Amino acid sequence: MDVGTHLKRCRTRAGLSQHALAQAAGTSQPAVAAYEAARVTPNVDTLARLLEACGYTIDVVPDTDAPRWTRVEEKSLSIHRQIAARLLQDPATTLKKAQLNLTRLRSADRGHGARWLDEWKALLDRPTDQIVTAMLARTQQGIDLRQMTPFAGVLSDTERRKALRSISSTDAA
C-alpha cells in the first residue's frame, strides 16, 4: 500500500475531509488530494503533520542502502516541493510565470541549457500532475531539470527560506 492510500485511510478513519485535514496540518486541500492520489509524495515532516492531525504518528527508520544526495540537491528538491504545492494550488498563475521565465531563459541561453529548456517547454504543456512528478523526481533527470528551473520567482523569499530551513537539520553530504 502506498503513502497516499495510507494517508486517505487515516483521514477517513479520523472523520476528516481533505479541507479539514489541510487546515489542521497547515497545507492546502489540493496538496492533500495530490498526496492521496499519489501524484506527489509528501516529505517526512509534512506526512508527520498530516498523520498527527488524524491522530496517528510515524516512526522513521533510515535506509542505510539509500543513495546519499548532496546538500545542493536536497535544497533544490525542498524548494521545488514548495513550488509543486503552489503549482497544484494555483496552476494558471504559476504556469504563466514559468512560461515567461522559460522565454527569458531560452533567449539568454548560449546552447548550454538548450536540452533542459526544451524539456521544460514540453513539460509545461502537460497536465499539472505530470509537471509535478517530473520536477520532484529523485532521478538524475529530475536533478538536472531542477537546476534549470523556469519557476524562479514563484516563491517569495520567506517561502524559499522556509523550504530551506525544512532541511537544515538533515545530514545530507
C-alpha positions as CSV (number, residue, x, y, z in Angstrom):
1,M,0.0,0.0,0.0
2,D,1.4,3.4,-1.0
3,V,1.7,6.6,1.2
4,G,-1.4,8.2,-0.4
5,T,-3.6,5.2,0.3
6,H,-2.4,5.1,4.0
7,L,-3.0,8.8,4.3
8,K,-6.5,8.6,2.9
9,R,-7.3,5.7,5.2
10,C,-6.1,7.6,8.3
11,R,-8.0,10.7,7.2
12,T,-11.3,8.9,6.7
13,R,-10.9,7.0,10.0
14,A,-10.4,10.3,11.7
15,G,-13.6,11.6,10.1
16,L,-11.8,14.5,8.4
17,S,-12.5,16.0,5.0
18,Q,-9.5,16.8,2.8
19,H,-10.1,20.5,3.6
20,A,-10.2,19.9,7.4
21,L,-7.0,17.9,7.3
22,A,-5.3,20.5,5.2
23,Q,-6.3,23.3,7.7
24,A,-5.2,21.2,10.7
25,A,-1.8,20.3,9.1
26,G,-1.1,23.7,7.7
27,T,-1.3,22.8,4.0
28,S,-3.8,23.1,1.2
29,Q,-6.7,20.8,0.1
30,P,-5.2,20.4,-3.4
31,A,-1.9,19.3,-1.8
32,V,-3.8,16.7,0.3
33,A,-5.7,15.5,-2.8
34,A,-2.4,15.1,-4.7
35,Y,-0.8,13.2,-1.8
36,E,-3.8,10.8,-1.5
37,A,-3.8,10.3,-5.3
38,A,-0.1,9.5,-5.2
39,R,0.6,12.2,-7.7
40,V,3.0,13.8,-5.2
41,T,4.7,12.2,-2.2
42,P,4.9,14.5,0.9
43,N,8.2,14.9,2.6
44,V,8.5,13.2,6.0
45,D,7.8,16.4,8.0
46,T,4.6,17.1,6.0
47,L,3.5,13.5,6.3
48,A,4.1,13.5,10.0
49,R,2.0,16.7,10.4
50,L,-0.8,15.2,8.3
51,L,-0.9,12.0,10.2
52,E,-0.7,13.8,13.6
53,A,-3.7,15.8,12.6
54,C,-5.5,12.5,12.0
55,G,-4.4,11.2,15.4
56,Y,-1.5,9.0,14.2
57,T,2.3,9.1,14.4
58,I,5.0,7.6,12.3
59,D,8.4,6.0,13.0
60,V,11.1,6.9,10.5
61,V,13.8,4.3,10.1
62,P,16.8,5.3,7.9
63,D,17.6,3.2,4.9
64,T,21.3,2.7,5.1
65,D,21.4,1.4,1.5
66,A,19.8,4.6,0.0
67,P,22.0,6.8,-2.1
68,R,23.2,10.0,-0.5
69,W,22.2,13.3,-2.1
70,T,24.3,16.4,-2.0
71,R,23.2,19.3,0.1
72,V,22.5,21.3,-3.0
73,E,20.3,18.6,-4.4
74,E,18.3,18.4,-1.2
75,K,17.9,22.2,-1.1
76,S,16.7,22.2,-4.7
77,L,14.2,19.4,-4.1
78,S,12.9,21.1,-0.9
79,I,12.3,24.4,-2.8
80,H,10.7,22.5,-5.7
81,R,8.3,20.8,-3.3
82,Q,7.1,24.2,-2.3
83,I,6.8,25.2,-5.9
84,A,4.8,22.0,-6.6
85,A,2.4,22.9,-3.9
86,R,2.0,26.3,-5.3
87,L,1.5,24.8,-8.8
88,L,-1.2,22.5,-7.5
89,Q,-2.9,25.4,-5.6
90,D,-2.7,28.0,-8.4
91,P,-1.7,26.3,-11.7
92,A,-2.7,29.2,-14.0
93,T,-0.6,31.9,-12.3
94,T,2.3,29.6,-11.6
95,L,2.5,28.2,-15.2
96,K,2.2,31.7,-16.6
97,K,5.2,32.8,-14.6
98,A,7.1,29.7,-15.6
99,Q,6.3,30.3,-19.3
100,L,7.6,33.9,-19.1
101,N,10.7,32.7,-17.3
102,L,11.3,30.0,-19.9
103,T,11.0,32.5,-22.7
104,R,13.7,34.7,-21.0
105,L,15.9,31.7,-20.3
106,R,15.7,30.5,-23.9
107,S,16.6,33.9,-25.3
108,A,19.6,34.2,-22.9
109,D,20.9,30.6,-23.4
110,R,24.0,30.2,-25.4
111,G,23.3,26.5,-26.1
112,H,24.4,25.1,-22.7
113,G,20.9,24.6,-21.3
114,A,19.0,24.0,-24.6
115,R,18.3,20.4,-23.8
116,W,16.7,21.1,-20.4
117,L,14.9,24.2,-21.7
118,D,13.4,22.1,-24.5
119,E,12.4,19.5,-21.9
120,W,10.7,22.2,-19.7
121,K,8.9,23.6,-22.8
122,A,7.4,20.2,-23.4
123,L,6.6,19.6,-19.7
124,L,4.8,22.9,-19.3
125,D,2.3,21.8,-21.9
126,R,1.4,18.7,-20.0
127,P,-1.1,18.2,-17.2
128,T,-0.1,19.7,-13.8
129,D,0.4,16.3,-12.1
130,Q,2.9,15.3,-14.8
131,I,4.9,18.5,-14.3
132,V,5.0,18.0,-10.5
133,T,6.1,14.3,-11.0
134,A,9.0,15.4,-13.3
135,M,10.1,18.3,-11.1
136,L,10.2,16.2,-7.9
137,A,11.7,13.0,-9.5
138,R,14.6,11.6,-7.4
139,T,16.5,10.8,-10.6
140,Q,19.4,12.4,-12.5
141,Q,16.9,13.9,-14.9
142,G,14.9,15.4,-12.0
143,I,18.1,16.9,-10.6
144,D,19.1,18.4,-14.0
145,L,15.6,19.8,-14.5
146,R,15.6,21.5,-11.1
147,Q,19.0,23.1,-11.9
148,M,17.5,24.8,-15.0
149,T,14.1,25.6,-13.5
150,P,11.7,28.1,-15.1
151,F,10.0,28.6,-11.7
152,A,12.2,31.3,-10.4
153,G,10.2,34.0,-8.6
154,V,7.2,31.7,-7.9
155,L,8.1,31.6,-4.2
156,S,8.7,34.6,-2.0
157,D,12.0,34.9,-0.2
158,T,10.2,33.9,3.0
159,E,8.8,30.8,1.4
160,R,12.2,29.9,0.0
161,R,13.9,30.3,3.4
162,K,11.1,28.2,5.0
163,A,11.8,25.4,2.4
164,L,15.5,25.6,3.1
165,R,15.0,25.5,6.9
166,S,13.0,22.4,6.5
167,I,16.1,20.5,5.5
168,S,18.6,22.4,7.8
169,S,18.6,19.6,10.3
170,T,19.2,16.8,7.8
171,D,22.7,15.4,7.4
172,A,22.9,15.2,3.6
173,A,26.5,15.3,2.5
